[in-house]
Amino acid sequence: MSLANPSQEIAIHHHKGPLLIIAGPGSGKTYTLVERIMNLIRVHGAKPEQLLVVTFTEKAAQELKTRIANRLLELGSDFNVDEMYLTDGSHIKR
């Protein structure tokens, strides 16, 4: 059973092109991103080098990496999270 609300479900199952998630504190952004990445890996066969995840802070990037790695272990996947490009957005110019 999914813990996602309808808006999160849309984001989780989006798989054609980039996705930008903007939401306030405590709204489930990290959960949504982790589940979307799991969906891309399990359902759509995404490879690590095909995924780019950008967060606002290094702390958020590390939290995402940890949660993704834990979910992959639960699934018994051999997907190497260290090959994924997951970073904070500090190097991106606006």
Sequence and secondary structure as in RCSB ss.txt:
>XXXX:A:sequence
MSLANPSQEIAIHHHKGPLLIIAGPGSGKTYTLVERIMNLIRVHGAKPEQLLVVTFTEKAAQELKTRIANRLLEL
GSDFNVDEMYLTDGSHIKR
>XXXX:A:secstr
     HHHHHHHH  SS       TTSSHHHHHHHHHHHHHHTT   GGG EEEESSHHHHHHHHHHHHHHHHHH
T    GGGSEEEEGGG   
